């Protein structure tokens, strides 16, 4: 008999249908409540309550026999006693939180086990401890289904009705206090709902594994989303699927349903941990690899900017300067061309595009600006800063660099004496300056071809220009010991930063 036929036969019986329905209801209930348990760092309290209800179950049995209502009432009372006891120990005895939880749930769990042992010694009484510890989902009755369904409906209704209060007390407890919300009452109310969930899960997964159904689906959902409403839906769906698929797996492999449900939930968590779009380990690994490749491409772009500043355009010339063969260089330039950082890259010439120039100078600017900040504001030595600047130059945004520049008084050179490329700060047209004034060429020009025209004249963005007298219609420049004459038309398109001595 194949697996499908086996499942069809088993689920043809009423007990299996009840088991499946109960599993779905328990999965949804635990999934919804588990989100707030995990977000409030109450996972250990959830574990404590799941164990602490055991004496309540025993007390209910001793008073009313094998009654669902008695089990329910005793469990809820025991759960509330455990919650109050833990809080009292934490506040009045100054016991550490985890120690208080451990003391209460260990004592109550031990009391429950002693009670079960005492009850089962009575003649004609059968109370199997294994069913309480690990569940007996295939033995669920119609009364259990009704109780579980009512608990799920009540839990869902409470979460919808008090959603805003749960949200505020979970994420903004201080704000909740100032607005008059009694966080401690909501805490005890959540403990009561948690006790309900544990009772509902008693037959399905037992008191030991119910904490898994509370925590694992919620933890899985939190890996997949950061929006609370979406997390609640995902957690409920994960809990439902874990419980139902775990039951199916238990039937096929003839094992205990409770542990099977827990293992399925754990499998979902591992899948989310690996493939979550934002937090998945596999996705993060690919993102890191892409970031590493991008950094390598940006490092090559920086090198190309410096080579073209030096007037190197020929492919063989650039390759020799970078210590590569022309073929290897062209292969490495393909990603840059796809990013539109290159206007031309063939066996004859390598030519940066306007976007490539902008990004290249941005990287050089970030590197040298960060070095200046580390020395001027952090007090580091110039020999200690290069490696850190190499790392951060790829991530520092321009607004942050502008703030650094303003804080340091708009430096024009880094600690090594290299000029810092200027970008869009206090920009003026070169043609508006008077003889004797100094300026530095901005790396971002309104017209991309301006940089290339200036390169051809031997003027780079990293040079300090001094305005010199010139014939009418021209602008004279001094670069160190070299003098250059620009047409007024080119100077009227060139943006610079005036340097005030």
PEFEN-V602760 format. One record per residue. N is the residue number from 1. RES is the residue in one letter. OMEGA is omega in degrees with one decimal (NA if undefined). NEAR is the number of other C-alpha atoms within 12 Angstrom. Layout:
n = <N | N>
res = <RES | RES>
omega = <OMEGA | OMEGA>
near = <NEAR | NEAR>
This chain:
n = <1 | 2 | 3 | 4 | 5 | 6 | 7 | 8 | 9 | 10 | 11 | 12 | 13 | 14 | 15 | 16 | 17 | 18 | 19 | 20 | 21 | 22 | 23 | 24 | 25 | 26 | 27 | 28 | 29 | 30 | 31 | 32 | 33 | 34 | 35 | 36 | 37 | 38 | 39 | 40 | 41 | 42 | 43 | 44 | 45 | 46 | 47 | 48 | 49 | 50 | 51 | 52 | 53 | 54 | 55 | 56 | 57 | 58 | 59 | 60 | 61 | 62 | 63 | 64 | 65 | 66 | 67 | 68 | 69 | 70 | 71 | 72 | 73 | 74 | 75 | 76 | 77 | 78 | 79 | 80 | 81 | 82 | 83 | 84 | 85 | 86 | 87 | 88 | 89 | 90 | 91 | 92 | 93 | 94 | 95 | 96 | 97 | 98 | 99 | 100 | 101 | 102 | 103 | 104 | 105 | 106 | 107 | 108 | 109 | 110 | 111 | 112 | 113 | 114 | 115 | 116 | 117 | 118 | 119 | 120 | 121 | 122 | 123 | 124 | 125 | 126 | 127 | 128 | 129 | 130 | 131 | 132 | 133 | 134 | 135 | 136 | 137 | 138 | 139 | 140 | 141 | 142 | 143 | 144 | 145 | 146 | 147 | 148 | 149 | 150 | 151 | 152 | 153 | 154 | 155 | 156 | 157 | 158 | 159 | 160 | 161 | 162 | 163 | 164 | 165 | 166 | 167 | 168 | 169 | 170 | 171 | 172 | 173 | 174 | 175 | 176 | 177 | 178 | 179 | 180 | 181 | 182 | 183 | 184 | 185 | 186 | 187 | 188 | 189 | 190 | 191 | 192 | 193 | 194 | 195 | 196 | 197 | 198 | 199 | 200 | 201 | 202 | 203 | 204 | 205 | 206 | 207 | 208 | 209 | 210 | 211 | 212 | 213 | 214 | 215 | 216 | 217 | 218 | 219 | 220 | 221 | 222 | 223 | 224 | 225 | 226 | 227 | 228 | 229 | 230 | 231 | 232 | 233 | 234 | 235 | 236 | 237 | 238 | 239 | 240 | 241 | 242 | 243 | 244 | 245 | 246 | 247 | 248 | 249 | 250 | 251 | 252 | 253 | 254 | 255 | 256 | 257 | 258 | 259 | 260 | 261 | 262 | 263 | 264 | 265 | 266 | 267 | 268 | 269 | 270 | 271 | 272 | 273 | 274 | 275 | 276 | 277 | 278 | 279 | 280 | 281 | 282 | 283 | 284 | 285 | 286 | 287 | 288 | 289 | 290 | 291 | 292 | 293 | 294 | 295 | 296 | 297 | 298 | 299 | 300 | 301 | 302 | 303 | 304 | 305 | 306 | 307 | 308 | 309 | 310 | 311 | 312 | 313 | 314 | 315 | 316 | 317 | 318 | 319 | 320 | 321 | 322 | 323 | 324 | 325 | 326 | 327 | 328 | 329 | 330 | 331 | 332 | 333 | 334 | 335 | 336 | 337 | 338 | 339 | 340 | 341 | 342 | 343 | 344 | 345 | 346 | 347 | 348 | 349 | 350 | 351 | 352 | 353 | 354 | 355 | 356 | 357 | 358 | 359 | 360 | 361 | 362 | 363 | 364 | 365 | 366 | 367 | 368 | 369 | 370 | 371 | 372 | 373 | 374 | 375 | 376 | 377 | 378 | 379 | 380 | 381 | 382 | 383 | 384 | 385 | 386 | 387 | 388 | 389 | 390 | 391 | 392 | 393 | 394 | 395 | 396 | 397 | 398 | 399 | 400 | 401 | 402 | 403 | 404 | 405 | 406 | 407 | 408 | 409 | 410 | 411 | 412 | 413 | 414 | 415 | 416 | 417 | 418 | 419 | 420 | 421 | 422 | 423 | 424 | 425 | 426 | 427 | 428 | 429 | 430 | 431 | 432 | 433 | 434 | 435 | 436 | 437 | 438 | 439 | 440 | 441 | 442 | 443 | 444 | 445 | 446 | 447 | 448 | 449 | 450 | 451 | 452 | 453 | 454 | 455 | 456 | 457 | 458 | 459 | 460 | 461 | 462 | 463 | 464 | 465 | 466 | 467 | 468 | 469 | 470 | 471 | 472 | 473 | 474 | 475 | 476 | 477 | 478 | 479 | 480 | 481 | 482 | 483 | 484 | 485 | 486 | 487 | 488 | 489 | 490 | 491 | 492 | 493 | 494 | 495 | 496 | 497 | 498 | 499 | 500 | 501>
res = <X | X | X | X | X | X | X | X | X | X | X | X | X | X | X | X | X | X | X | X | X | X | X | X | X | X | X | X | X | X | X | X | X | X | X | X | X | X | X | X | X | X | X | X | X | X | X | X | X | X | X | X | X | X | X | X | X | X | X | X | X | X | X | X | X | X | X | X | X | X | X | X | X | X | X | X | X | X | X | X | X | X | X | X | X | X | X | X | X | X | X | X | X | X | X | X | X | X | X | X | X | X | X | X | X | X | X | X | X | X | X | X | X | X | X | X | X | X | X | X | X | X | X | X | X | X | X | X | X | X | X | X | X | X | X | X | X | X | X | X | X | X | X | X | X | X | X | X | X | X | X | X | X | X | X | X | X | X | X | X | X | X | X | X | X | X | X | X | X | X | X | X | X | X | X | X | X | X | X | X | X | X | X | X | X | X | X | X | X | X | X | X | X | X | X | X | X | X | X | X | X | X | X | X | X | X | X | X | X | X | X | X | X | X | X | X | X | X | X | X | X | X | X | X | X | X | X | X | X | X | X | X | X | X | X | X | X | X | X | X | X | X | X | X | X | X | X | X | X | X | X | X | X | X | X | X | X | X | X | X | X | X | X | X | X | X | X | X | X | X | X | X | X | X | X | X | X | X | X | X | X | X | X | X | X | X | X | X | X | X | X | X | X | X | X | X | X | X | X | X | X | X | X | X | X | X | X | X | X | X | X | X | X | X | X | X | X | X | X | X | X | X | X | X | X | X | X | X | X | X | X | X | X | X | X | X | X | X | X | X | X | X | X | X | X | X | X | X | X | X | X | X | X | X | X | X | X | X | X | X | X | X | X | X | X | X | X | X | X | X | X | X | X | X | X | X | X | X | X | X | X | X | X | X | X | X | X | X | X | X | X | X | X | X | X | X | X | X | X | X | X | X | X | X | X | X | X | X | X | X | X | X | X | X | X | X | X | X | X | X | X | X | X | X | X | X | X | X | X | X | X | X | X | X | X | X | X | X | X | X | X | X | X | X | X | X | X | X | X | X | X | X | X | X | X | X | X | X | X | X | X | X | X | X | X | X | X | X | X | X | X | X | X | X | X | X | X | X | X | X | X | X | X | X | X | X | X | X | X | X | X | X | X | X | X | X | X | X | X | X | X>
omega = <180.0 | -173.4 | -177.9 | 178.3 | 179.7 | 179.1 | 177.8 | 179.5 | -177.1 | -177.2 | 169.7 | -179.9 | -176.6 | -176.9 | 179.6 | 178.0 | 176.2 | 179.8 | 179.9 | -179.8 | 178.8 | 179.4 | 178.9 | -179.1 | 178.9 | -180.0 | 179.7 | -177.9 | -179.4 | 179.3 | -179.3 | -178.7 | -176.7 | -179.8 | -179.2 | 177.1 | -178.5 | -178.3 | 179.8 | -178.7 | -177.9 | -177.7 | -179.6 | 176.4 | 175.7 | 176.9 | -179.4 | -178.8 | -179.4 | 176.6 | -173.2 | -178.7 | -174.5 | 176.8 | 176.3 | 177.0 | -179.6 | 179.2 | 177.8 | 178.6 | -178.6 | -178.4 | -170.9 | -179.6 | -176.4 | -176.6 | 179.0 | -179.3 | 179.2 | 177.0 | -177.2 | -178.0 | 179.8 | -179.2 | -179.2 | 179.3 | 178.7 | 178.7 | 178.7 | 175.9 | 178.7 | -179.4 | 179.3 | -179.8 | 179.2 | -179.2 | -179.8 | 178.6 | -178.1 | -173.0 | -171.4 | 179.9 | -179.9 | 174.9 | 179.3 | -172.5 | -176.6 | 178.6 | 178.7 | 178.5 | -178.7 | -179.6 | -175.1 | -174.4 | 177.5 | -178.7 | -177.5 | 177.9 | 178.1 | 177.8 | 178.7 | 179.8 | 176.9 | 179.3 | 178.4 | 178.9 | -179.4 | -178.1 | -176.5 | 177.1 | 178.6 | -176.2 | 176.8 | -179.2 | 176.3 | 178.8 | -173.1 | -179.5 | -178.4 | 179.4 | 178.2 | -175.8 | -172.6 | 176.7 | 176.9 | -171.6 | -178.8 | 178.1 | -177.0 | -179.9 | 177.1 | 177.3 | 177.2 | 179.8 | -179.9 | -179.9 | -179.8 | 178.7 | 178.5 | 178.3 | 178.9 | -179.3 | -179.6 | 178.7 | -179.8 | -180.0 | 179.9 | -179.8 | 177.4 | -176.4 | -175.4 | -176.2 | -177.2 | -179.7 | 176.6 | -179.1 | -176.2 | -177.3 | 179.0 | -173.2 | -176.4 | -175.6 | 179.2 | 178.1 | 179.5 | 179.9 | -178.6 | 179.8 | 175.3 | 178.4 | -179.2 | -174.5 | -176.9 | 177.0 | 177.8 | 177.4 | 179.9 | 176.8 | 176.9 | 176.5 | 177.6 | 177.2 | 178.8 | 176.7 | 176.5 | -178.1 | 179.6 | 177.3 | 179.8 | -176.7 | -172.5 | -178.1 | -173.6 | -174.5 | 179.3 | -174.3 | -177.3 | -173.4 | -179.8 | 179.3 | 177.3 | 179.7 | 176.0 | -170.2 | -169.8 | 177.2 | 179.3 | 178.4 | 177.4 | -178.8 | 179.9 | 173.2 | -172.6 | -177.5 | 175.6 | 179.1 | -171.3 | -178.3 | 178.2 | 178.7 | 178.9 | 179.2 | -179.8 | -180.0 | 177.9 | 179.4 | 178.8 | 178.0 | 179.6 | -179.8 | -180.0 | -177.8 | -176.5 | 179.3 | 176.0 | 176.5 | 178.5 | 179.3 | 179.5 | 178.7 | -177.3 | -174.7 | 174.5 | 178.8 | -178.2 | -175.6 | -176.5 | 177.3 | 179.0 | 177.6 | 179.6 | 179.9 | 177.4 | 177.5 | 178.2 | 177.5 | 176.6 | 179.4 | -180.0 | 177.5 | 178.1 | 179.3 | -178.0 | -167.2 | 176.4 | -176.4 | -177.6 | -170.8 | -176.6 | -178.3 | 179.9 | 179.4 | 178.3 | 178.3 | 178.5 | 179.4 | 177.8 | 177.8 | 178.1 | 179.4 | 179.2 | 178.0 | 179.4 | 178.6 | 177.3 | 178.2 | 179.5 | 175.6 | 177.1 | 178.5 | 177.1 | -179.9 | 179.5 | 178.3 | -178.7 | 178.2 | -178.8 | 171.5 | -179.9 | 177.8 | 179.2 | -179.8 | -176.6 | -176.5 | -179.9 | -179.8 | 179.1 | -179.2 | 179.6 | 179.8 | -178.8 | 178.0 | 179.2 | 171.6 | 179.4 | 179.8 | 179.0 | 179.0 | -178.9 | 176.5 | 179.9 | -178.6 | -177.8 | 177.7 | 178.5 | 179.0 | 177.5 | 177.2 | 178.7 | 174.4 | -180.0 | 174.7 | 179.8 | 176.4 | 179.0 | -175.0 | -179.0 | -170.3 | 172.0 | -176.2 | 178.7 | 174.8 | 178.3 | 178.7 | 177.1 | 176.5 | -178.4 | -178.0 | 180.0 | 179.2 | 176.4 | 178.5 | 179.1 | 179.2 | -179.4 | -179.6 | -174.6 | 177.7 | -179.7 | 175.7 | 179.6 | -179.5 | -178.7 | -179.7 | -172.6 | -173.9 | -177.3 | 175.9 | 178.8 | 176.9 | -178.8 | -179.4 | -175.0 | -163.3 | -171.0 | -175.2 | 179.6 | 178.3 | 176.6 | -178.8 | -172.5 | -177.5 | -176.7 | -173.3 | -176.6 | 179.9 | -176.8 | 177.7 | 177.9 | 178.6 | 177.7 | 178.2 | 177.7 | -178.6 | 179.5 | -179.6 | -177.1 | 177.6 | 177.9 | -179.8 | 179.0 | 176.1 | 178.4 | -177.8 | 179.4 | -179.1 | 178.6 | -178.6 | 178.6 | 177.0 | -178.6 | -176.1 | 166.6 | 178.9 | -179.7 | -175.4 | 174.0 | 176.1 | -179.5 | -177.1 | -177.8 | -177.6 | -178.9 | 177.7 | -178.9 | 178.9 | 178.8 | -179.1 | 174.0 | -177.3 | 176.6 | -179.7 | -179.6 | 179.3 | 179.0 | 178.7 | -174.7 | -175.3 | -178.6 | -179.1 | -178.3 | 179.3 | 178.8 | 176.1 | -178.1 | 177.5 | 179.3 | -179.5 | 179.8 | 177.9 | -175.6 | -176.1 | 175.4 | -177.8 | 174.2 | -177.0 | -179.2 | 174.8 | 179.6 | 179.4 | 178.5 | -179.7 | 179.3 | 175.7 | 179.8 | -180.0 | 171.4 | 176.1 | -174.9 | 179.1 | -175.7 | 176.3 | -177.1 | 177.0 | 177.0 | 171.6 | 179.6 | -180.0 | 179.0 | 179.7 | -179.6 | 177.2 | -172.9 | 179.8 | -179.4 | 172.1 | 179.6 | 177.6 | -178.8 | -178.0 | NA>
near = <9 | 9 | 14 | 14 | 12 | 18 | 24 | 17 | 18 | 24 | 22 | 15 | 15 | 17 | 22 | 29 | 27 | 32 | 41 | 39 | 33 | 42 | 49 | 37 | 40 | 56 | 52 | 41 | 50 | 55 | 48 | 49 | 53 | 50 | 47 | 43 | 37 | 33 | 28 | 26 | 20 | 29 | 30 | 28 | 43 | 44 | 39 | 42 | 51 | 54 | 45 | 47 | 54 | 46 | 41 | 39 | 46 | 41 | 31 | 29 | 30 | 24 | 17 | 17 | 20 | 21 | 21 | 28 | 25 | 23 | 37 | 40 | 30 | 33 | 42 | 38 | 32 | 40 | 44 | 34 | 27 | 41 | 44 | 29 | 30 | 37 | 29 | 19 | 22 | 21 | 14 | 14 | 14 | 14 | 19 | 17 | 24 | 23 | 20 | 28 | 34 | 29 | 26 | 37 | 37 | 27 | 24 | 33 | 35 | 22 | 24 | 34 | 30 | 19 | 25 | 31 | 20 | 21 | 26 | 19 | 14 | 13 | 9 | 9 | 16 | 18 | 25 | 21 | 28 | 21 | 28 | 37 | 34 | 31 | 35 | 34 | 43 | 34 | 24 | 31 | 25 | 20 | 21 | 35 | 33 | 21 | 32 | 39 | 29 | 23 | 33 | 37 | 23 | 25 | 34 | 26 | 17 | 23 | 27 | 18 | 13 | 19 | 23 | 19 | 30 | 34 | 27 | 26 | 29 | 29 | 19 | 19 | 22 | 15 | 17 | 21 | 19 | 13 | 14 | 15 | 23 | 20 | 26 | 21 | 20 | 27 | 27 | 26 | 26 | 38 | 41 | 35 | 40 | 52 | 48 | 42 | 50 | 54 | 49 | 51 | 54 | 46 | 42 | 50 | 48 | 39 | 44 | 35 | 38 | 50 | 46 | 43 | 62 | 53 | 42 | 44 | 52 | 49 | 42 | 44 | 41 | 36 | 31 | 31 | 24 | 21 | 16 | 26 | 22 | 20 | 30 | 38 | 30 | 35 | 44 | 39 | 31 | 46 | 50 | 38 | 35 | 46 | 49 | 37 | 33 | 39 | 44 | 35 | 28 | 30 | 29 | 24 | 15 | 16 | 20 | 29 | 38 | 46 | 34 | 35 | 47 | 41 | 30 | 33 | 43 | 29 | 23 | 35 | 32 | 24 | 25 | 31 | 25 | 22 | 21 | 25 | 21 | 20 | 24 | 24 | 19 | 19 | 19 | 18 | 18 | 18 | 17 | 15 | 14 | 15 | 17 | 16 | 18 | 20 | 24 | 21 | 31 | 34 | 29 | 33 | 42 | 33 | 29 | 41 | 42 | 28 | 28 | 35 | 30 | 22 | 26 | 27 | 30 | 25 | 30 | 24 | 24 | 37 | 31 | 18 | 22 | 24 | 14 | 19 | 18 | 25 | 20 | 19 | 32 | 28 | 19 | 28 | 38 | 23 | 23 | 36 | 24 | 18 | 20 | 22 | 30 | 32 | 24 | 24 | 32 | 26 | 22 | 18 | 25 | 34 | 35 | 39 | 29 | 27 | 29 | 36 | 42 | 34 | 36 | 38 | 43 | 38 | 40 | 42 | 45 | 40 | 39 | 40 | 50 | 44 | 42 | 40 | 35 | 27 | 24 | 23 | 18 | 15 | 15 | 18 | 17 | 23 | 16 | 18 | 28 | 26 | 16 | 24 | 28 | 26 | 22 | 25 | 32 | 31 | 23 | 24 | 20 | 27 | 16 | 19 | 35 | 27 | 19 | 26 | 33 | 17 | 16 | 23 | 19 | 30 | 33 | 36 | 30 | 31 | 28 | 20 | 16 | 21 | 29 | 37 | 43 | 42 | 36 | 27 | 29 | 21 | 26 | 27 | 27 | 38 | 32 | 23 | 31 | 21 | 20 | 20 | 25 | 29 | 38 | 43 | 43 | 44 | 43 | 33 | 35 | 22 | 21 | 24 | 23 | 31 | 38 | 28 | 24 | 33 | 28 | 19 | 22 | 27 | 34 | 34 | 44 | 36 | 33 | 32 | 37 | 34 | 32 | 26 | 22 | 21 | 13 | 13 | 16 | 22 | 32 | 31 | 39 | 27 | 25 | 15 | 10 | 17 | 20 | 26 | 28 | 33 | 23 | 22 | 19 | 26 | 30 | 23 | 28 | 37 | 34 | 41 | 37 | 31 | 29 | 17 | 10>
